[in-house]
Amino acid sequence: MTRLVIRQHRSSIGEKINARRTLAALGLRRTGQVVEQSDSKAVRGMLRRVAHLVEVSRPDVSPERPGRE
């Protein structure tokens, strides 16, 4: 399954309680923290709720194919 790298780039101070709880459910506690989650409909819905507080990207993994040069 595809993975997503999620970075909290804005503080949750002053946000509604639902946004704070969503960040906590994603595993984010402080600004600048990075977590990796699997890409699912539930995670996508949580990211939509806190889109203004987080940055989402794919992990930088380049698969190497043995035997090809």
C-alpha positions as a LaTeX table, in Angstrom:
\begin{tabular}{lrrr}
\hline
Residue & $x$ (\AA) & $y$ (\AA) & $z$ (\AA) \\
\hline
Met1 & 0.00 & 0.00 & 0.00 \\
Thr2 & 1.17 & 3.52 & $-0.75$ \\
Arg3 & 2.60 & 5.58 & 2.09 \\
Leu4 & 2.21 & 9.32 & 2.76 \\
Val5 & 4.68 & 11.57 & 4.56 \\
Ile6 & 2.78 & 14.14 & 6.63 \\
Arg7 & 4.48 & 17.20 & 8.14 \\
Gln8 & 2.77 & 19.62 & 10.49 \\
His9 & 3.83 & 23.09 & 9.32 \\
Arg10 & 1.42 & 25.25 & 11.37 \\
Ser11 & 0.53 & 25.25 & 15.04 \\
Ser12 & $-2.79$ & 23.99 & 16.34 \\
Ile13 & $-3.06$ & 26.87 & 18.82 \\
Gly14 & $-6.38$ & 28.61 & 18.28 \\
Glu15 & $-7.80$ & 25.77 & 16.18 \\
Lys16 & $-11.08$ & 24.05 & 16.93 \\
Ile17 & $-10.96$ & 20.94 & 19.11 \\
Asn18 & $-11.81$ & 18.66 & 16.18 \\
Ala19 & $-8.74$ & 19.84 & 14.25 \\
Arg20 & $-6.53$ & 19.27 & 17.31 \\
Arg21 & $-7.91$ & 15.78 & 17.82 \\
Thr22 & $-7.43$ & 14.97 & 14.15 \\
Leu23 & $-3.76$ & 15.99 & 14.35 \\
Ala24 & $-3.36$ & 13.80 & 17.42 \\
Ala25 & $-5.02$ & 10.87 & 15.60 \\
Leu26 & $-2.53$ & 11.31 & 12.77 \\
Gly27 & 0.30 & 11.16 & 15.32 \\
Leu28 & 1.29 & 14.82 & 15.11 \\
Arg29 & 2.09 & 16.70 & 18.33 \\
Arg30 & 4.20 & 19.71 & 17.40 \\
Thr31 & 5.05 & 21.98 & 14.51 \\
Gly32 & 7.71 & 20.50 & 12.22 \\
Gln33 & 7.03 & 16.91 & 13.25 \\
Val34 & 6.89 & 14.35 & 10.44 \\
Val35 & 4.96 & 11.08 & 10.44 \\
Glu36 & 4.35 & 8.43 & 7.82 \\
Gln37 & 0.87 & 6.95 & 7.35 \\
Ser38 & $-0.61$ & 4.48 & 4.91 \\
Asp39 & $-2.75$ & 5.99 & 2.16 \\
Ser40 & $-6.39$ & 5.15 & 2.90 \\
Lys41 & $-9.77$ & 6.82 & 2.66 \\
Ala42 & $-9.82$ & 7.43 & 6.42 \\
Val43 & $-6.43$ & 9.13 & 6.41 \\
Arg44 & $-7.38$ & 11.19 & 3.34 \\
Gly45 & $-10.50$ & 12.41 & 5.18 \\
Met46 & $-8.43$ & 13.40 & 8.22 \\
Leu47 & $-5.97$ & 15.24 & 5.99 \\
Arg48 & $-8.82$ & 17.14 & 4.35 \\
Arg49 & $-9.95$ & 18.38 & 7.77 \\
Val50 & $-6.49$ & 19.75 & 8.66 \\
Ala51 & $-5.19$ & 20.60 & 5.17 \\
His52 & $-4.34$ & 24.15 & 6.27 \\
Leu53 & $-2.02$ & 22.83 & 9.00 \\
Val54 & $-0.11$ & 20.04 & 7.24 \\
Glu55 & 1.97 & 19.32 & 4.14 \\
Val56 & 1.65 & 15.93 & 2.46 \\
Ser57 & 4.14 & 14.23 & 0.15 \\
Arg58 & 5.24 & 10.80 & $-0.97$ \\
Pro59 & 8.31 & 9.17 & 0.61 \\
Asp60 & 11.55 & 9.59 & $-1.31$ \\
Val61 & 12.12 & 5.94 & $-2.06$ \\
Ser62 & 13.63 & 4.99 & $-5.39$ \\
Pro63 & 13.41 & 1.25 & $-5.91$ \\
Glu64 & 16.62 & $-0.23$ & $-7.15$ \\
Arg65 & 16.42 & $-2.99$ & $-9.67$ \\
Pro66 & 19.25 & $-5.48$ & $-9.25$ \\
Gly67 & 21.04 & $-6.49$ & $-12.40$ \\
Arg68 & 20.34 & $-3.29$ & $-14.34$ \\
Glu69 & 23.12 & $-0.77$ & $-14.81$ \\
\hline
\end{tabular}
